[in-house]
Amino acid sequence: MFSSPLCSAFRLNRLSSKSSANALAAQTPLASGHVEAWLTVGRRGGKSIILALIAVYLAVFKSWSDRLVPGERGTVLVIAADRRQARVIFRYITALITETPLIAPLVDGEATQDRIDLTNGISIEISTANFRSVRGYTLIACLCDEIAFWMGGRLRNPDTEILAAIRPAMTTMAPDAILLCASSPYAQRGALYDAFKKHFARTMRRYLVWKASTQTMNPSVPPSVIDEAYERDPGRSGGRVRGRVSNRR
């Protein structure tokens, strides 16, 4: 139905049935959907384009007008450790919308490096990982990129503080608003590890945890590249390409 690049993105990220089974071996997605999804995936596994596709679907093909009051805009917020990283997903989103003839007319005005407005009352913006800057939005979706690395500064666990600010902004869009967190695993601490420990392999929960290696998600990465990375540094590569949480604390 769609022309490139939207169709191409779907084709590139379509998992084989075997890969899907490997990635979700212990958890079957609920037919009713999930309020949160956590992707624990190796580097170059396609996390960013997956988040971008979901964001475009929610922003374009789902109607939120019955829950938005006059003057209120629903927002898809893309958050990363800094604006440069956030723009990676934002560029995918912008291209998927502006280069797809069916939905390109929805763009309202000129898209900027940080924001794109749609005529249906939805905006897509980027933000940095700061619990103060994410307040005040009405969120239909929040995309948290590389959340395992949101650590540092004066806050001991800024990822948990940011999530605590995000979740209330989604309440008026419930139950359809969704929190999407994707990252290569890093250490046995933080929100990503907590979600993995609490929800992975647990059935009948509205929190989906997807764990997969780089090659499971992106078979185009040569196995030799992964093997060489693992030989150079088994500890770091366990998380970076094999989707495993390291023993780092």
N, C-alpha and C positions, 0 to 999 in steps of 0.2 A: 504494500500500500504506500510506503514511504520511499522517497528517493534518497540517494546518498546525501549526507553521511549517516543519517539515522539508521537506515537499513544496514549499512556496513558495520556500524557499531554493534547492532544486535547480532549480526553474523559472527563478528570477531569474538564476541563474548558468550556465544552459545556453548554451554558445556555439554560434553557427551554424557550419556547416561551413566557411564562408568565413572567419569570424573565427578559427577554430581553425587553418586553413591559414596565415593571416597571422601568428599568434602562434608557430607552430612550423614555420615555412617550411623551416628547415634541420635539424631534428632530429625524428625520429619516436620516440615513446615505445616502450620495450622491452616486449614481451609479458610478460617475467619480472618487470617492475617496476623500481623505482629505490630505492637506499638514501638518496639525497639529492635534493631538489628545490629549485631556486632560482627564485623568481618575481620577475622584474625588470619591474615594472608601474607605470604612471602612477598618480597619486593618484586616489582615488575609483573605482579599477578593480575593487573587490570582493575585494582580497587577504585581508582579515580573515575574511570569511564563507567563503571557499574553505578557508582553514586550519581554521576551526571545523568545517566539514563533514567534512573528512578526520579531524580529531581525534575527533569523535563516532563516526565509523565504526570507527576503530581501537580506541576505548575500549569500544564497546558490542557490535559485531558480530563481532569477532575474538576467539578464545579464546587466552589467554596462560597458562592454568593449568598447562600441562605444563612451563613454564619458570620458574614462581614457586615458591619453597620456602615451607613454612608460616610465616606471619607476614610474608612479604614482599609488598609491594604494587607493582604496576607503575604508572608515572606518565606522564601526558601533561603535559609542562611547557611553559607559555606564558611566553616571555621577551620583555621590551621594555625600552626605555631607563629607564622608571620604572613604578611599579605602576599609575598612572593609565592609561597607554597599554596595559599588559597586560590591564587589565580590559575593554577594548573587545572583544577576542577572547573573553575569558572570559564576558562577558555573552551573546554569541552562542551559545557552547557551552552555557551554563546554560539558555538559552531553548529551544534545540533539544532538549535532554534533558527538561526539566521540563514543557514544553508539548506534548510528543508522547506521547499516552496509551499507545502501545505500549511505550515505554522508560522513561517516568517512574517506574514502580515500582522501577527499578534503583537509584534514589537511596537511599543509606544514611545516614539521619539528616538533619540540616538542612544545606543548602548555605550556605557563608559567602561573603564577598566575595572570598576568596582561594583557596578549595578546595571541590571537590565529590567525595565518595566514592561509589563504586558497589558494589553487592553482589557483583559478579564479581571483586573484588580489584583494581580499577583506580581510581586517583585522578587528578583533573585539578587542577593547581595553577598559580598564577602566581608569577613571580619577576622580579627586576630583573636587568639586564645586569651581573652581577658573577661573575667566575670562581670566587670562593670559595663563593658561595651555591648554585651548581648542583651541587656535589659531593655524593655520598652517596645519590643516587637510583638506582633501577632504571628506566630510561626505555624506554617503548615508542614514544614520539614526543616530539620537541621542536619547538616552533613558535617561530621567531625572527622577531619583528615589527619592521619597519623597521631591519633590521640594518645598512644603510649608514650609519646615524646613530649607531651605538654607538661614538662616539669621544670622547675627552676624559679628564680625570683624569690620574693619574700614569702610566698605561699608555699607551704609544704606539699600540698596536693592540689595544685590549681585546676586539674582536670575535674575533680569532684566539685569544686566551687563553681566552675563554669556550667557543669551539668545541672547543679542545683538552681542556677539562674535560668537555664534553658527550659527545663520541664514545665514550670508554671506558664511560660509564654505559649505553650502548646495546648493548654487545657480547654480553651474555647473552641478549638478545632478538633477536639477528640470526638470519636475514637479513630478518626482517619489520619490525624497528624502522626508523623513518624520521626523518630530519632535514629539516625544512621551513623554509626561509628565504625571507621575502618582504619586499620593500622597493621604494620608489621609488628609482631610481638617484640617486646624489649626486656622486661624484667618482671619478677614476681611481686609487683606492687602497682598501684594505680587503678583507675576505673576499668581499663580493658581487662586486666588480670582478674579484678573482682567479678566482672560480668562473666568471664570465662569460667571461673571457679564456681560461681553460683548457678549459672544457667545452661552451660554446655551439657549436652546429652540428657537434658531433662525434658520429658514429653509434656504436652498439654500446658505449656507456658507461653505467654505472649511476648517472650523475649527470645529472639532467634540468634544463636551464636554459630557462625559459620567459620570453620577452621580448615585451611587448605594450604598446600605448598604452592610455590610459584609455578611449577610445571603442571600441577593439576589444573590451575586456573588459566595458565597461558602456555600451552604445549609448544608454542613457537620458540620459546627460550631453549636453546640447545642443552641437552643433559650434561655435556662436557663443561659448559660454563658453570653450571651449578656444582658439579663435582669438584672443579678446580677451586671454587670459592670455599667449599666445605673443607677441602684439604688445607687451604691457607689458614683458615680460622674456624674450626668446628664450632666453637662456642657462639660466636656472633652469627655465623651462617645458619645455625639451627633455626634462628628466628627470622633472619633476613630472607632466606629462600625456601626454608622447609616449614615455616609457619609454626615453629615450636617456641614455647616460652622458655627462656634461658633460666639458669639458676641464679642469675643476678638479682640482688635484692636492694 
